[in-house]
Amino acid sequence: MLFRSVELQLGSRRQVLQQREDVAGVELARVVGHLRGEVREPDDGDTLAHGLVAGLRQLAVTPRLGGEIGVSDFAGHMTTLTVGDTTSGNAAWSRPVFFAGVRYARNFETQPGFIPSILPTMSGQAAVQSTIDVYVDNVRQLSLPVDRGPFTIRNIPVISSQGDLRMVVTDMLGRQQVITDSYIRSTQMLRPGVQEFSYEAGTFRTDYGRKSFAYRSIFAAGTHRIGVTNNLTLEAHQEFQPGVATTGLGAVVSIRQLGILSGGIAGSFQRNQSGRSFYAGFSRSQRAWGISTRIQRSTQAFRQIGYLSSQKPASLLWQSNVSRALGNHLSISLG
């Protein structure tokens, strides 16, 4: 009886599986037949067939937007390797392009606790055991005890890109010492020794959003930035494509009480002609307002990746923006 019961259960399971396979086969045959024009439009009850037909139709008429074949993160090196369709890195004067190929780039997001930019630091000295309060733009951000002697508070969290710091040192007798300073922070500035880079090679993708597989020419490019001091970051960018080589150097400088200054020069070399491009920029951002401006001037012979053979660069490009905060939840911007 026991063996007969087991055989009945196994037979029942085989029958259920066979029925499921038959249903799936019928539905798939119905979808294929519909795509060939051999069967009717699936009605509302044919949910599987209806969904498959709609999905395949959508794939047939919708251009492919992206296609990363593989993405590998290397957290120990804070880098990412991308193979497939992706976007190139770029310098302040260059332009990013969409391409199919390989890209190896720094990715700070692989280590969320790492801070690549510079945060403010304040130092002082306490005669006896004391308590310090650190204010950023008149908002208290830190409060902690310190022992007797010199001390340093690093990586003070700030809200805006530029503002004022105030540190109040209160000893056990209630006596206070006030230390003031200013700070400036920008994502363009890297901490000393920190490097950011992007190296890529592949073929340009064209007619993005209209065609799924449209490519032309080949190229290779590299961008490398390094923090030299707390106030200086250097940048280099190189591009190669058939018959054209372009290279450029730039720098970003932070000046307290003023803002962020940037500038650089680039040159391209093509057959018997060469082109040049110069750029300069300034930005200042505080809690209540901000201003930025950038100007770039290029010769007509200047070439860079992404340009068509008949395309010429703008001889003068000037961009400016002014913003103003209105209360805590509203701001206006003009640019």
C-alpha positions as CSV (number, residue, x, y, z in Angstrom):
1,M,0.0,0.0,0.0
2,L,2.8,2.4,0.8
3,F,4.6,1.9,-2.5
4,R,1.2,2.2,-4.4
5,S,0.6,5.6,-2.6
6,V,4.1,6.9,-3.5
7,E,3.5,5.8,-7.2
8,L,0.1,7.6,-7.2
9,Q,1.7,10.8,-5.8
10,L,4.6,10.7,-8.4
11,G,2.2,10.1,-11.2
12,S,0.0,13.0,-10.1
13,R,3.0,15.4,-10.0
14,R,4.1,14.2,-13.5
15,Q,0.6,14.9,-14.8
16,V,0.6,18.5,-13.3
17,L,4.0,19.2,-14.8
18,Q,3.0,17.9,-18.2
19,Q,-0.2,20.1,-18.1
20,R,2.0,23.2,-17.3
21,E,4.3,22.4,-20.1
22,D,1.4,21.9,-22.5
23,V,-0.1,25.3,-21.5
24,A,3.2,27.1,-21.8
25,G,3.8,25.4,-25.2
26,V,0.4,26.4,-26.5
27,E,0.8,30.0,-25.3
28,L,4.3,30.3,-26.9
29,A,3.0,28.8,-30.2
30,R,0.1,31.3,-30.1
31,V,2.6,34.2,-29.7
32,V,4.8,33.0,-32.5
33,G,1.8,32.4,-34.7
34,H,0.4,35.9,-34.0
35,L,3.8,37.5,-34.8
36,R,3.7,35.6,-38.1
37,G,0.1,36.8,-38.8
38,E,-1.3,33.3,-38.6
39,V,-3.6,33.6,-35.5
40,R,-5.9,36.2,-34.0
41,E,-5.1,39.0,-31.6
42,P,-4.9,37.5,-28.0
43,D,-8.0,38.5,-26.0
44,D,-8.0,39.8,-22.5
45,G,-8.1,36.3,-21.1
46,D,-4.9,35.3,-22.8
47,T,-2.7,37.2,-20.3
48,L,0.6,35.5,-21.0
49,A,0.3,35.7,-24.8
50,H,-1.0,39.3,-24.6
51,G,2.0,40.3,-22.4
52,L,4.6,38.6,-24.6
53,V,3.2,40.0,-27.8
54,A,3.1,43.5,-26.4
55,G,6.7,43.2,-25.1
56,L,8.1,41.9,-28.3
57,R,6.3,44.6,-30.3
58,Q,7.7,47.2,-28.0
59,L,11.2,45.8,-28.5
60,A,10.8,45.9,-32.2
61,V,9.8,49.6,-32.4
62,T,11.8,51.1,-29.5
63,P,15.4,52.1,-30.1
64,R,18.0,50.7,-27.7
65,L,19.1,53.4,-25.3
66,G,21.8,51.6,-23.4
67,G,23.6,48.3,-23.2
68,E,26.2,47.8,-20.5
69,I,27.4,44.3,-21.0
70,G,29.4,44.2,-17.8
71,V,30.1,46.5,-14.8
72,S,32.7,45.5,-12.2
73,D,33.5,47.5,-9.1
74,F,36.8,47.2,-7.4
75,A,36.2,48.7,-3.9
76,G,39.8,48.2,-2.8
77,H,41.0,50.6,-5.5
78,M,37.8,52.7,-5.7
79,T,37.5,52.0,-9.4
80,T,34.9,50.7,-11.8
81,L,35.4,48.8,-15.1
82,T,32.5,49.2,-17.6
83,V,32.2,47.3,-20.9
84,G,29.4,48.2,-23.4
85,D,27.6,51.4,-24.0
86,T,28.6,54.1,-21.6
87,T,29.6,57.8,-21.4
88,S,33.2,59.1,-21.5
89,G,34.8,61.2,-18.8
90,N,35.7,64.8,-19.7
91,A,37.7,67.8,-18.6
92,A,36.4,71.3,-17.9
93,W,37.0,72.3,-21.6
94,S,36.1,69.0,-23.3
95,R,32.8,67.3,-24.0
96,P,31.5,63.8,-23.0
97,V,30.5,61.4,-25.7
98,F,28.3,58.3,-25.7
99,F,30.2,55.3,-27.0
100,A,30.5,51.5,-27.1
101,G,33.8,50.2,-25.7
102,V,35.7,49.9,-22.4
103,R,36.0,52.5,-19.6
104,Y,38.1,52.2,-16.4
105,A,37.5,55.1,-14.0
106,R,37.7,56.1,-10.4
107,N,34.5,55.6,-8.4
108,F,34.5,57.0,-4.9
109,E,31.0,55.6,-4.3
110,T,32.5,52.1,-3.9
111,Q,33.7,53.4,-0.5
112,P,30.9,55.6,0.9
113,G,32.9,56.6,3.9
114,F,35.7,58.1,1.8
115,I,35.6,61.9,1.4
116,P,37.6,63.0,-1.7
117,S,37.1,66.8,-1.3
118,I,38.5,69.0,1.4
119,L,36.5,69.7,4.6
120,P,37.4,72.5,7.0
121,T,39.8,72.1,9.9
122,M,40.1,74.2,13.0
123,S,42.8,74.2,15.7
124,G,43.2,75.7,19.2
125,Q,44.7,75.2,22.6
126,A,43.0,74.7,26.0
127,A,44.7,75.7,29.3
128,V,42.5,73.2,31.2
129,Q,39.9,70.6,30.3
130,S,37.3,72.4,28.2
131,T,34.3,72.0,26.0
132,I,34.3,73.3,22.4
133,D,31.3,74.3,20.3
134,V,31.8,74.7,16.5
135,Y,29.4,76.9,14.6
136,V,29.1,76.9,10.8
137,D,27.3,80.0,9.4
138,N,26.0,80.6,13.0
139,V,24.6,77.0,13.2
140,R,26.1,74.7,15.8
141,Q,27.4,71.6,14.2
142,L,29.7,70.1,16.9
143,S,30.0,70.0,20.7
144,L,32.6,67.9,22.4
145,P,35.1,67.9,25.3
146,V,38.8,68.3,24.9
147,D,41.7,67.8,27.2
148,R,44.3,70.3,28.2
149,G,46.8,71.2,25.5
150,P,46.6,71.8,21.7
151,F,43.8,70.2,19.7
152,T,42.6,70.0,16.1
153,I,39.1,69.4,14.8
154,R,39.1,67.9,11.3
155,N,36.4,67.3,8.7
156,I,33.9,69.7,10.0
157,P,30.6,69.2,8.3
158,V,29.5,72.2,6.3
159,I,26.3,73.1,4.5
160,S,27.3,75.5,1.7
161,S,30.4,75.8,-0.4
162,Q,31.6,78.9,1.3
163,G,31.0,80.6,4.6
164,D,32.3,81.3,8.1
165,L,33.4,79.2,11.0
166,R,33.3,80.0,14.7
167,M,34.7,77.9,17.5
168,V,33.9,78.6,21.2
169,V,36.2,77.1,23.8
170,T,34.7,77.1,27.3
171,D,36.7,75.9,30.3
172,M,35.5,74.5,33.7
173,L,35.3,78.1,35.1
174,G,33.1,79.3,32.3
175,R,35.7,81.4,30.6
176,Q,35.4,81.5,26.9
177,Q,37.8,81.8,24.0
178,V,36.3,82.5,20.5
179,I,38.2,81.5,17.3
180,T,36.8,82.6,13.9
181,D,37.8,81.5,10.4
182,S,36.4,81.1,6.9
183,Y,36.0,78.0,4.8
184,I,35.7,77.1,1.1
185,R,34.7,73.7,-0.3
186,S,34.1,72.5,-3.8
187,T,33.7,69.2,-5.6
188,Q,36.3,70.5,-8.1
189,M,38.9,70.5,-5.3
190,L,40.6,67.2,-4.3
191,R,42.4,66.5,-1.1
192,P,46.2,66.4,-1.4
193,G,47.3,63.1,-2.9
194,V,43.8,62.1,-4.0
195,Q,43.5,61.2,-7.6
196,E,40.5,61.0,-9.9
197,F,40.7,59.6,-13.4
198,S,38.8,58.1,-16.4
199,Y,40.3,56.1,-19.3
200,E,38.2,54.9,-22.2
201,A,38.4,53.5,-25.7
202,G,35.8,52.5,-28.2
203,T,33.6,53.7,-31.1
204,F,31.2,56.7,-31.1
205,R,27.5,56.0,-31.0
206,T,25.4,58.1,-33.3
207,D,21.6,58.7,-33.7
208,Y,21.1,58.1,-30.0
209,G,17.4,57.6,-29.3
210,R,16.6,56.9,-33.0
211,K,18.7,53.8,-33.9
212,S,19.8,50.9,-31.8
213,F,23.1,50.1,-33.5
214,A,24.7,53.1,-35.2
215,Y,28.4,53.6,-34.6
216,R,31.2,55.5,-36.4
217,S,35.0,55.9,-36.0
218,I,37.1,54.9,-33.1
219,F,38.8,56.9,-30.3
220,A,40.7,56.7,-27.0
221,A,40.7,59.3,-24.2
222,G,42.0,59.8,-20.7
223,T,41.4,62.3,-17.9
224,H,43.4,62.6,-14.8
225,R,43.0,65.0,-11.8
226,I,45.1,65.2,-8.7
227,G,45.0,67.2,-5.5
228,V,48.3,68.9,-4.9
229,T,47.5,71.1,-1.9
230,N,44.4,72.1,0.0
231,N,44.1,75.0,-2.4
232,L,45.3,73.6,-5.7
233,T,44.1,70.7,-8.0
234,L,45.6,70.0,-11.4
235,E,44.0,68.3,-14.4
236,A,45.2,66.8,-17.7
237,H,43.1,65.4,-20.6
238,Q,44.2,63.7,-23.8
239,E,42.2,62.5,-26.8
240,F,43.1,60.4,-29.9
241,Q,41.0,59.7,-33.0
242,P,42.1,58.9,-36.5
243,G,44.2,61.8,-37.8
244,V,43.5,64.0,-34.7
245,A,45.2,64.4,-31.3
246,T,44.0,66.8,-28.7
247,T,45.6,67.5,-25.3
248,G,45.0,70.0,-22.5
249,L,46.0,71.1,-19.0
250,G,44.0,72.9,-16.3
251,A,44.1,74.0,-12.7
252,V,41.5,74.8,-10.0
253,V,42.5,77.2,-7.2
254,S,40.5,78.0,-4.1
255,I,41.0,81.5,-2.5
256,R,39.4,82.1,0.9
257,Q,37.1,85.1,1.1
258,L,37.0,85.1,-2.7
259,G,35.9,81.8,-4.3
260,I,37.0,79.1,-6.8
261,L,39.1,80.1,-9.8
262,S,39.7,77.7,-12.7
263,G,41.5,77.9,-16.0
264,G,43.4,76.0,-18.7
265,I,44.6,75.6,-22.2
266,A,44.1,72.9,-24.9
267,G,45.5,72.3,-28.3
268,S,44.6,70.0,-31.2
269,F,46.7,68.7,-34.1
270,Q,45.3,67.5,-37.4
271,R,47.3,67.0,-40.5
272,N,48.8,70.3,-41.4
273,Q,46.7,72.5,-39.0
274,S,46.4,73.1,-35.3
275,G,43.8,74.6,-33.1
276,R,43.7,76.1,-29.6
277,S,41.2,76.6,-26.9
278,F,41.4,78.7,-23.6
279,Y,39.0,78.8,-20.7
280,A,38.6,80.5,-17.4
281,G,36.0,80.3,-14.7
282,F,35.0,81.7,-11.3
283,S,32.4,80.6,-8.8
284,R,31.4,81.7,-5.3
285,S,28.6,80.0,-3.4
286,Q,27.3,80.8,0.1
287,R,24.2,79.8,2.0
288,A,22.1,82.7,0.8
289,W,23.4,83.3,-2.7
290,G,25.8,82.1,-5.4
291,I,27.4,83.3,-8.6
292,S,29.3,81.5,-11.3
293,T,30.7,82.5,-14.7
294,R,32.8,80.7,-17.3
295,I,34.2,81.8,-20.6
296,Q,35.9,79.6,-23.3
297,R,37.5,80.8,-26.6
298,S,38.5,78.5,-29.4
299,T,40.0,78.8,-32.9
300,Q,38.1,77.4,-35.8
301,A,40.7,74.7,-36.3
302,F,40.3,73.3,-32.8
303,R,39.1,69.7,-32.8
304,Q,37.9,67.4,-30.1
305,I,36.1,64.0,-29.9
306,G,32.4,64.1,-30.8
307,Y,32.8,66.7,-33.6
308,L,31.6,65.8,-37.1
309,S,34.0,66.5,-39.9
310,S,32.1,69.6,-41.0
311,Q,31.4,70.8,-37.4
312,K,33.2,73.9,-36.1
313,P,33.6,74.9,-32.4
314,A,32.0,78.0,-31.1
315,S,34.6,80.8,-31.2
316,L,33.3,82.2,-27.9
317,L,31.3,80.5,-25.2
318,W,30.2,82.5,-22.1
319,Q,28.0,81.1,-19.4
320,S,26.9,82.8,-16.1
321,N,24.5,82.1,-13.3
322,V,23.2,83.9,-10.3
323,S,21.1,82.3,-7.5
324,R,19.4,83.6,-4.4
325,A,17.8,81.7,-1.6
326,L,14.3,82.9,-0.5
327,G,13.7,81.5,2.9
328,N,14.4,77.8,3.7
329,H,12.4,76.2,0.9
330,L,12.6,78.4,-2.1
331,S,15.4,79.8,-4.3
332,I,15.6,81.6,-7.6
333,S,18.2,81.3,-10.3
334,L,19.0,83.4,-13.4
335,G,21.5,82.3,-16.0
